[in-house]
Amino acid sequence: MILFPYFELAASLFTLLFAFIIFSRHYENRTARFFARFALLAFFASIIEYSARIAFTLELAGAINRVSASLWAFVFPAFAHFCLIFAKKNSFLKSKIALFVLYLPASVLSFLFLFTDLMYKRHDIYHFGIANQPAPFYWLFAINTFVYVLWGILVLLKKSKTSPQATVRSQALFIAVGSFFPAVIGIITDELLPLALGYRPFPPTCIFGIAVMNFVIFLAMRKYALFSISPALAADIIIETMPDALLVTDLEGRIILVNDEAHKFFHVPKEEIFGRHIDKLFEKKEEYIKLYEEVVVKNIEIERFSANLVDPLGEKIPALINANKMKDSLGSTLGVVYIIRDSL
C-alpha cells in the first residue's frame, strides 16, 4: 500500500484547516482575509494533485494534473500578493498594473497547462504514486515560482527592517524565513531536478511546502498575535476601556455611540443615552451651541471646555469636555466626538 498520497491528503486538509481558522477568527482583517484566499487556492491545487497521484490510469492522472498545475501557477503569485498586503504596499496594489504584474504570467502558464502539451512529456508511475515528467517549457513555471516567492520574501524582509513596530518586524521576519526553506526545497525537488535529470529522484514536496508555509503563518499568529488586533478591534478596546465618558454624535447632535464609562458618568444604562440629542445633557443649551459652533463651524479642537451637564435623572454634573470633529478617510465631517470627565 502506498502511503505517500495519504500524507499529501493530510497536508492538503491541514492547509484547508488553517484557511478556515484564519478567516473565521480574523475575517475583519484584510491581510487575514487574503491569506485565507491564498490558503484556499493552495488547498484546491493540493487536493487535485493528490487525486492525480492516485488516479486509476496515467491518462486520467494527466487530465487531473492539468487542472492542479493550472492552479499551482497562481499559488505563488498569490503568496507574493499576500506579502504585499501584509507590508501595506498600497500604492502599488492600487495601481492599474498591479493585477497584471501579479497574475498575467500565471494566466499564460495556466493556459499552457490546460490546453497544450508543452509543459509535460509524460506521466510515470513511481513508488510514491503517479507523477509528471516536465518538458522543457516547464522552465517557465519554475521561473514563475522562483520570481514570485523571491519577491514576496524580499518584501517581508524589507518590512522586517523598516517597520516602526517591533511586533510587525518580528512577524515579517518569521514568515519570510519560515516560507523561504519549504519554497526553496520545493523548487529544487519538484522543478529543477526533474528538469535537469529527466526523472524525479525525490517525491514531490509542493503540497507539504504549502502546508508548512500555512503553519508558519499560524505560528506567527500565535507567537506574535498576527491578525489578532485589527484597527477596528483596537478602536473598540480603547473606547470601552478608556477612563472618560465618550459620546459620538452625528452632525445633527444625535448620540450614535456611547462607551461603558458614559453610563457610569450619567448614572443610567447606555441605552437611555443612545439616540438622545446631546443638547438635552447640557444644563444650558447655549453652552452646547457655543461648543458645537467652535468645533464644527470654526474647526477648532476643544480641550477642557467647562460646562454643567445634567443626567437623565436630573442630577447636575460639572464637567470638562474635549471635543473634535470625526472625519472619514476623504476628510468629510461625519460627526463630533466628545470626551467628558467630571471636573470635581
WOMO-V638609 format. One record per backbone hydrogen bond with DSSP energy under -0.5 kcal/mol. CO is the residue of the C=O (numbers start at 1). NH is the residue of the N-H. If there is no record, write none. Layout:
co:CO nh:NH
co:CO nh:NH
//
This chain:
co:1 nh:3
co:3 nh:6
co:3 nh:7
co:4 nh:7
co:4 nh:8
co:5 nh:9
co:6 nh:10
co:7 nh:11
co:8 nh:12
co:9 nh:13
co:10 nh:14
co:11 nh:15
co:12 nh:16
co:13 nh:17
co:14 nh:18
co:15 nh:19
co:16 nh:20
co:17 nh:21
co:18 nh:22
co:19 nh:23
co:20 nh:24
co:21 nh:25
co:22 nh:26
co:23 nh:27
co:26 nh:29
co:28 nh:30
co:29 nh:33
co:30 nh:34
co:31 nh:35
co:32 nh:36
co:33 nh:37
co:34 nh:38
co:35 nh:39
co:36 nh:40
co:37 nh:41
co:38 nh:42
co:39 nh:43
co:40 nh:44
co:41 nh:45
co:42 nh:46
co:43 nh:47
co:44 nh:48
co:45 nh:49
co:46 nh:50
co:47 nh:51
co:48 nh:52
co:49 nh:53
co:50 nh:54
co:52 nh:55
co:53 nh:130
co:57 nh:61
co:58 nh:62
co:59 nh:63
co:60 nh:64
co:61 nh:65
co:62 nh:66
co:63 nh:67
co:64 nh:68
co:65 nh:69
co:66 nh:70
co:67 nh:71
co:68 nh:72
co:69 nh:73
co:71 nh:74
co:71 nh:75
co:72 nh:76
co:74 nh:78
co:75 nh:79
co:76 nh:80
co:77 nh:81
co:78 nh:82
co:79 nh:83
co:80 nh:84
co:81 nh:85
co:82 nh:86
co:83 nh:87
co:84 nh:89
co:85 nh:88
co:88 nh:90
co:89 nh:93
co:90 nh:94
co:92 nh:95
co:95 nh:98
co:97 nh:101
co:98 nh:102
co:99 nh:103
co:100 nh:104
co:103 nh:107
co:104 nh:108
co:105 nh:109
co:106 nh:110
co:107 nh:111
co:108 nh:112
co:109 nh:113
co:110 nh:114
co:111 nh:115
co:112 nh:116
co:118 nh:137
co:119 nh:135
co:122 nh:133
co:124 nh:126
co:124 nh:131
co:126 nh:129
co:129 nh:126
co:131 nh:124
co:132 nh:134
co:133 nh:121
co:133 nh:122
co:135 nh:138
co:136 nh:139
co:137 nh:140
co:137 nh:141
co:138 nh:142
co:139 nh:143
co:140 nh:144
co:141 nh:145
co:142 nh:146
co:143 nh:147
co:144 nh:148
co:145 nh:149
co:146 nh:150
co:147 nh:151
co:148 nh:152
co:149 nh:153
co:150 nh:154
co:151 nh:155
co:152 nh:156
co:153 nh:157
co:154 nh:158
co:155 nh:159
co:156 nh:160
co:157 nh:161
co:158 nh:161
co:158 nh:162
co:159 nh:163
co:164 nh:166
co:165 nh:169
co:166 nh:170
co:167 nh:171
co:168 nh:172
co:169 nh:173
co:170 nh:174
co:171 nh:175
co:172 nh:176
co:173 nh:177
co:174 nh:178
co:175 nh:179
co:176 nh:180
co:177 nh:181
co:178 nh:182
co:179 nh:183
co:180 nh:184
co:181 nh:185
co:182 nh:186
co:183 nh:187
co:184 nh:188
co:185 nh:189
co:186 nh:190
co:186 nh:191
co:187 nh:191
co:187 nh:192
co:188 nh:193
co:191 nh:195
co:192 nh:196
co:193 nh:197
co:194 nh:198
co:199 nh:201
co:205 nh:209
co:206 nh:210
co:207 nh:211
co:208 nh:212
co:209 nh:213
co:210 nh:214
co:211 nh:215
co:212 nh:216
co:213 nh:217
co:214 nh:218
co:215 nh:219
co:216 nh:220
co:217 nh:221
co:218 nh:222
co:219 nh:223
co:220 nh:224
co:220 nh:226
co:221 nh:225
co:225 nh:228
co:225 nh:229
co:228 nh:230
co:230 nh:234
co:231 nh:235
co:232 nh:236
co:233 nh:237
co:234 nh:238
co:235 nh:239
co:236 nh:240
co:237 nh:241
co:238 nh:242
co:245 nh:340
co:246 nh:259
co:247 nh:338
co:248 nh:256
co:248 nh:257
co:249 nh:336
co:250 nh:253
co:253 nh:278
co:254 nh:250
co:255 nh:275
co:257 nh:248
co:259 nh:262
co:259 nh:263
co:260 nh:263
co:260 nh:264
co:261 nh:265
co:262 nh:266
co:263 nh:268
co:269 nh:272
co:270 nh:273
co:270 nh:274
co:273 nh:276
co:276 nh:255
co:277 nh:280
co:278 nh:281
co:279 nh:282
co:281 nh:310
co:283 nh:285
co:284 nh:287
co:284 nh:288
co:285 nh:289
co:286 nh:290
co:287 nh:291
co:288 nh:292
co:289 nh:293
co:290 nh:294
co:291 nh:295
co:292 nh:296
co:292 nh:297
co:293 nh:297
co:293 nh:298
co:294 nh:300
co:300 nh:302
co:302 nh:323
co:304 nh:306
co:305 nh:321
co:307 nh:309
co:307 nh:319
co:308 nh:283
co:308 nh:284
co:309 nh:317
co:311 nh:314
co:315 nh:311
co:317 nh:309
co:318 nh:343
co:319 nh:307
co:320 nh:341
co:321 nh:305
co:322 nh:339
co:323 nh:302
co:324 nh:337
co:325 nh:327
co:326 nh:334
co:326 nh:335
co:328 nh:331
co:332 nh:328
co:334 nh:251
co:335 nh:326
co:336 nh:249
co:337 nh:324
co:338 nh:247
co:338 nh:340
co:339 nh:322
co:340 nh:245
co:341 nh:320
//
